[in-house]
Amino acid sequence: MIIMRNKRTTWRDKWMQWSRFSDLPLRYKLSVLFLMVGILPSIALGILVNFTVNRIVDKQVTEGTIQLIGKVNQTLDNDMENLQNITYLIGFDPKVKRFLDGSISAGNAGMAEGGRQQPALDDKNAELYAIKQYLQGFTTLYPEIAAILVVNGSGDYVSNEMYARSPDNLTRDSWYLEAAKHEGLFTVLGHPQQRNVTTHVHYANDELVSVVRSFVDPDTRKVTGAVLIDLKLRAVARAVRDVTLGKNGYLMVTDKSGGPIYTPEDPLVPEVPSAWIPGEDSGAFVKEAGGRRLQFIYGTSSFTGWRTIGVFETNEAVYEVRQIRFYLICFLFVVCLFGLTASYTLSQSIARPIRQLMSFMQKAESGDLTVRYLRHRQDEVGMLGRSFNRMLLEIRKLIRLNELRERQKREAELRSLQAHIKPHFLYNTLDTIHWMAKKKGADDVSDMVESLSRLFRIGLSKGSDIIPIRDEWTHISSYLQIQKTRYRDRLHCELLLSEEAEGLFVLKILLQPIVENAIYHGIKARRGPGHIRIAASVEQDMLVLTVSDDGAGMPREKLKALRMQLRDPLAAMEASGGEEGPAGRSYGMLNVQARILLAFGEEYGISLESAEGFGTNVTIRHPLLYGVPSPTDNDGGNS
């Protein structure tokens, strides 16, 4: 039992320690966080790199060397393909073809001293001289070609730089027999050995690489001759010698049997036996040679069959690993030093302005709204401080605005109480006039006074802004009755209230300003009688009220200006001040638009269509209201 209590105490202590850490100031938490995020991953990364760097370096060295060998082989293959193309060009030349079929005799027995034949003046010697000039053109274009020799089936030959060592027939030479054996295929022989031809420059055998190709009669499939090209070894050395692997490593080239084609001076190993090389076309292996452990990486050319082999000591890769490990330790030391400094500096730079901002907030909380954050930081803390300043300004504005609205509200309530006295007195007076006119027999005066009385009663609506649509219909009917008394036969009206719209509620006095505009700016401005059509229907989940007239209409510029004003009716009303002008004449319509937008939002409102000389159509989109909304209903929806 005692042991269990100790365990519980240990876990409780750990939880309390963590709770105490959570209560630490922000600067301490940030310091610990920066250390954990910056230093611990760096140490873990260093251990991981130290564990895997040797394998990765070996792999990268091998892959990089194989790619390098592939590029070297591609360069050598390009050189050999150029030589192959030259053999094709020589075989296609008409003069060479005549020499191969025996039409031209080289007369090798008549060679002058030094192996150079003196050109004669007959046609055959002229053609032989032209062939030699043709071959000389290739060595001029490709300086890496030492010499070119063409031999026909009879043993006669023609060359720009070669000559025979002895009168023996060149068709018995090993290089010719090798070319004839492959029957027209381009063949790379490697270094020349024991052949009966030499060059005027007297190149050593290990300074040349020989290639051959035989010419075959396409009809008889008989070998008619061969071409021998000596390539200078420096063409191979140029692609290989400038490549170094590590400090002492190098590339060497061997033939298919492992014989050396190119080996640099002072090689680590003079020769790579074929038994060392695995059967794959490319790969790597390690061998002991001369008391040193050597790494061999090789690749085989698919065109020539040569192997390009990279040779370097294995400890050079270990040296690279040691260098990486040294730099890694230095990096970890710098990271730890920088991390400690940066964590302290960053934690202070973040926590200090936050603490200052907290003190400002505490002052603002106590009621002092004059405090300001005055630092010009561009980071998130600075943005928060500027937002704090703007918030205090807005709070002060809202306080002043609220005070102003409360004062205006009290004044408006007082004016409303005073205004309610006048309509009741007016109703009683109009009612007295109505009965007096009726008693005197003035029925037209009585009807007009009665309509005017209904107009005022519905306009007041006991202070309510939302009234049944039937009352709005009675209101506009009373207004039209008064106007028809004035205009008589010049004004014809049609009111259509659909059944589905009869039970709805609307904002009061929606139609009267629109109809008034239609009469004064439409019907009155045209010649002859005019018609006004007022309709109410339910379309697409909203109440649609339309007022159409066949009056004078309005010009396109005025229609465009009025549509712009309907987008922001409050600004247009404030700019007009109720005076005459483009906005003043439509003050009532702008008033209706402003009340709809304020009550129900921009989804509803007035749209306008008009054409000069054809009339105007005003459409009011109004939400479906089945009762008077409560004061808490902000969306103007159905109640």
SULCOR-V924729 format. One record per pair of residues at least 12 apart in sequence whose C-alpha atoms are under 7 Angstrom apart, sorted by the first residue. I is the first residue (numbers start at 1). J is the second residue. D is the distance in whole Angstrom. If there is no record, write none. Layout:
[[I & J & D] [I & J & D]]
This chain:
[[26 & 351 & 6] [27 & 347 & 5] [27 & 348 & 6] [27 & 351 & 5] [30 & 347 & 5] [31 & 343 & 5] [31 & 344 & 6] [31 & 347 & 6] [34 & 343 & 5] [35 & 339 & 6] [35 & 340 & 7] [35 & 343 & 7] [38 & 339 & 6] [39 & 335 & 7] [39 & 336 & 6] [39 & 339 & 6] [42 & 332 & 7] [43 & 332 & 7] [46 & 328 & 7] [50 & 325 & 7] [53 & 321 & 7] [54 & 321 & 6] [58 & 317 & 7] [62 & 297 & 7] [66 & 297 & 7] [66 & 298 & 7] [66 & 299 & 7] [69 & 299 & 6] [69 & 308 & 6] [70 & 299 & 7] [72 & 239 & 6] [72 & 240 & 7] [73 & 301 & 6] [75 & 239 & 7] [76 & 236 & 7] [77 & 303 & 6] [77 & 304 & 7] [84 & 186 & 6] [87 & 213 & 7] [87 & 227 & 7] [91 & 215 & 7] [95 & 127 & 7] [95 & 131 & 7] [96 & 131 & 7] [99 & 152 & 7] [100 & 152 & 5] [100 & 153 & 7] [100 & 224 & 6] [100 & 225 & 6] [101 & 224 & 7] [104 & 124 & 6] [106 & 128 & 7] [106 & 156 & 6] [106 & 157 & 6] [106 & 158 & 7] [108 & 156 & 6] [115 & 163 & 5] [132 & 158 & 7] [132 & 159 & 6] [132 & 160 & 5] [135 & 148 & 7] [135 & 160 & 6] [136 & 160 & 6] [144 & 231 & 6] [144 & 232 & 5] [144 & 235 & 6] [145 & 230 & 6] [145 & 231 & 5] [145 & 232 & 6] [146 & 230 & 5] [146 & 231 & 6] [146 & 232 & 6] [147 & 160 & 7] [147 & 161 & 5] [147 & 162 & 6] [147 & 229 & 6] [147 & 230 & 5] [148 & 160 & 6] [148 & 161 & 7] [148 & 228 & 6] [148 & 229 & 5] [148 & 230 & 7] [149 & 162 & 6] [149 & 227 & 6] [149 & 228 & 5] [149 & 229 & 6] [150 & 226 & 6] [150 & 227 & 4] [150 & 228 & 6] [151 & 225 & 5] [151 & 226 & 5] [151 & 227 & 6] [152 & 224 & 6] [152 & 225 & 4] [152 & 226 & 7] [153 & 224 & 5] [153 & 225 & 5] [155 & 169 & 5] [155 & 170 & 5] [155 & 171 & 5] [161 & 199 & 6] [161 & 200 & 6] [162 & 197 & 7] [162 & 198 & 6] [162 & 199 & 4] [162 & 200 & 7] [163 & 197 & 6] [163 & 198 & 6] [163 & 199 & 6] [164 & 196 & 6] [164 & 197 & 4] [164 & 198 & 6] [165 & 196 & 5] [165 & 197 & 5] [165 & 198 & 7] [166 & 196 & 7] [170 & 196 & 7] [173 & 195 & 6] [173 & 196 & 7] [174 & 195 & 7] [176 & 226 & 7] [179 & 212 & 6] [179 & 213 & 5] [179 & 214 & 5] [179 & 226 & 7] [180 & 214 & 5] [180 & 223 & 6] [183 & 214 & 6] [183 & 216 & 6] [183 & 223 & 7] [184 & 213 & 6] [184 & 214 & 5] [184 & 215 & 5] [184 & 216 & 6] [185 & 213 & 6] [185 & 214 & 7] [186 & 212 & 6] [186 & 213 & 5] [187 & 211 & 6] [187 & 212 & 5] [187 & 213 & 6] [188 & 210 & 6] [188 & 211 & 4] [188 & 212 & 7] [188 & 304 & 6] [189 & 210 & 5] [189 & 211 & 5] [190 & 209 & 5] [190 & 210 & 5] [190 & 261 & 7] [191 & 205 & 6] [191 & 206 & 6] [191 & 208 & 6] [191 & 209 & 5] [191 & 210 & 6] [192 & 205 & 5] [192 & 208 & 7] [192 & 209 & 7] [192 & 210 & 6] [193 & 205 & 7] [207 & 232 & 6] [207 & 233 & 5] [208 & 230 & 6] [208 & 231 & 6] [208 & 232 & 5] [208 & 233 & 5] [209 & 230 & 6] [209 & 231 & 5] [209 & 232 & 6] [209 & 233 & 6] [210 & 228 & 7] [210 & 229 & 6] [210 & 230 & 5] [210 & 231 & 6] [211 & 228 & 6] [211 & 229 & 5] [211 & 230 & 7] [212 & 226 & 7] [212 & 227 & 6] [212 & 228 & 5] [212 & 229 & 6] [213 & 226 & 6] [213 & 227 & 6] [214 & 226 & 4] [214 & 227 & 6] [237 & 262 & 7] [241 & 264 & 7] [245 & 312 & 6] [246 & 316 & 6] [248 & 312 & 6] [249 & 311 & 5] [249 & 312 & 4] [249 & 313 & 7] [250 & 310 & 6] [250 & 311 & 6] [250 & 312 & 7] [251 & 308 & 7] [251 & 309 & 6] [251 & 310 & 4] [251 & 311 & 6] [252 & 264 & 7] [252 & 308 & 6] [252 & 309 & 5] [252 & 310 & 7] [253 & 306 & 7] [253 & 307 & 6] [253 & 308 & 5] [253 & 309 & 6] [254 & 306 & 6] [254 & 307 & 5] [254 & 308 & 7] [255 & 305 & 7] [255 & 306 & 5] [255 & 307 & 6] [256 & 305 & 6] [256 & 306 & 6] [257 & 274 & 7] [258 & 272 & 7] [258 & 273 & 6] [258 & 274 & 5] [269 & 289 & 7] [281 & 299 & 6] [281 & 300 & 5] [282 & 298 & 5] [282 & 299 & 4] [282 & 300 & 6] [283 & 297 & 6] [283 & 298 & 6] [283 & 299 & 7] [284 & 296 & 5] [284 & 297 & 4] [284 & 298 & 6] [285 & 297 & 7] [293 & 313 & 6] [293 & 314 & 6] [294 & 311 & 7] [294 & 312 & 6] [294 & 313 & 4] [294 & 314 & 6] [295 & 311 & 6] [295 & 312 & 5] [295 & 313 & 6] [295 & 314 & 6] [296 & 309 & 7] [296 & 310 & 6] [296 & 311 & 5] [296 & 312 & 7] [297 & 309 & 6] [297 & 310 & 5] [297 & 311 & 7] [298 & 310 & 6] [357 & 385 & 7] [369 & 392 & 6] [372 & 389 & 6] [373 & 385 & 6] [373 & 386 & 7] [373 & 389 & 6] [427 & 453 & 6] [430 & 449 & 6] [430 & 453 & 6] [434 & 446 & 5] [434 & 449 & 6] [434 & 450 & 6] [448 & 482 & 6] [451 & 478 & 5] [451 & 481 & 7] [451 & 482 & 7] [452 & 478 & 7] [454 & 475 & 7] [454 & 478 & 7] [455 & 475 & 5] [455 & 478 & 6] [455 & 479 & 7] [458 & 471 & 7] [458 & 475 & 6] [459 & 509 & 7] [465 & 507 & 6] [465 & 508 & 6] [466 & 505 & 6] [466 & 506 & 5] [466 & 507 & 5] [466 & 508 & 6] [466 & 628 & 6] [467 & 505 & 5] [467 & 506 & 6] [467 & 507 & 6] [467 & 508 & 6] [468 & 504 & 6] [468 & 505 & 4] [468 & 506 & 6] [469 & 502 & 6] [469 & 504 & 6] [469 & 505 & 5] [469 & 506 & 6] [470 & 502 & 7] [472 & 508 & 6] [472 & 509 & 7] [476 & 511 & 7] [476 & 512 & 6] [489 & 529 & 7] [490 & 528 & 6] [490 & 529 & 4] [490 & 530 & 6] [491 & 529 & 6] [491 & 530 & 5] [491 & 531 & 6] [492 & 530 & 6] [492 & 531 & 5] [492 & 532 & 6] [493 & 531 & 6] [493 & 532 & 5] [493 & 533 & 6] [494 & 532 & 6] [494 & 533 & 5] [494 & 534 & 6] [495 & 533 & 6] [495 & 534 & 5] [495 & 535 & 6] [496 & 534 & 6] [496 & 535 & 5] [496 & 536 & 6] [497 & 535 & 6] [497 & 536 & 5] [497 & 537 & 7] [498 & 536 & 6] [498 & 537 & 5] [500 & 538 & 7] [501 & 536 & 7] [501 & 537 & 6] [501 & 538 & 6] [503 & 626 & 7] [504 & 624 & 7] [504 & 625 & 6] [504 & 626 & 5] [505 & 625 & 5] [505 & 626 & 6] [505 & 627 & 6] [506 & 625 & 7] [510 & 592 & 6] [513 & 588 & 5] [513 & 589 & 6] [514 & 589 & 6] [515 & 547 & 7] [518 & 549 & 6] [522 & 551 & 4] [522 & 552 & 5] [522 & 553 & 6] [522 & 615 & 7] [523 & 551 & 4] [523 & 552 & 7] [525 & 551 & 7] [525 & 552 & 6] [526 & 551 & 6] [526 & 552 & 5] [530 & 550 & 6] [530 & 551 & 6] [531 & 549 & 6] [531 & 550 & 6] [532 & 548 & 6] [532 & 549 & 5] [533 & 547 & 6] [533 & 548 & 5] [533 & 549 & 6] [534 & 546 & 6] [534 & 547 & 5] [534 & 548 & 7] [535 & 547 & 7] [541 & 624 & 7] [542 & 621 & 7] [542 & 622 & 6] [542 & 623 & 5] [542 & 624 & 5] [543 & 621 & 6] [543 & 622 & 5] [543 & 623 & 6] [543 & 624 & 6] [544 & 619 & 7] [544 & 620 & 6] [544 & 621 & 5] [544 & 622 & 6] [545 & 619 & 6] [545 & 620 & 5] [545 & 621 & 7] [546 & 618 & 6] [546 & 619 & 5] [546 & 620 & 6] [547 & 617 & 6] [547 & 618 & 5] [547 & 619 & 7] [548 & 616 & 6] [548 & 617 & 4] [548 & 618 & 6] [549 & 615 & 5] [549 & 616 & 6] [549 & 617 & 7] [550 & 614 & 6] [550 & 615 & 4] [550 & 616 & 7] [551 & 613 & 7] [551 & 614 & 7] [551 & 615 & 4] [551 & 616 & 7] [552 & 612 & 6] [552 & 613 & 5] [552 & 614 & 6] [552 & 615 & 5] [553 & 610 & 6] [553 & 611 & 5] [553 & 612 & 4] [553 & 613 & 5] [553 & 614 & 6] [553 & 615 & 4] [553 & 616 & 5] [554 & 610 & 6] [554 & 611 & 6] [554 & 612 & 5] [555 & 611 & 7] [555 & 612 & 5] [566 & 590 & 6] [566 & 593 & 7] [569 & 590 & 5] [569 & 593 & 7] [569 & 594 & 6] [570 & 594 & 6] [573 & 587 & 7] [573 & 590 & 7] [593 & 605 & 6] [593 & 606 & 6] [599 & 636 & 6] [600 & 635 & 6] [600 & 636 & 5] [604 & 621 & 5] [604 & 622 & 6] [605 & 620 & 6] [605 & 621 & 5] [605 & 622 & 7] [606 & 618 & 7] [606 & 619 & 6] [606 & 620 & 5] [606 & 621 & 6] [607 & 619 & 5] [607 & 620 & 7] [623 & 637 & 7] [624 & 638 & 6] [625 & 637 & 7] [625 & 638 & 5] [625 & 639 & 7] [626 & 638 & 6] [626 & 639 & 6] [627 & 639 & 5]]
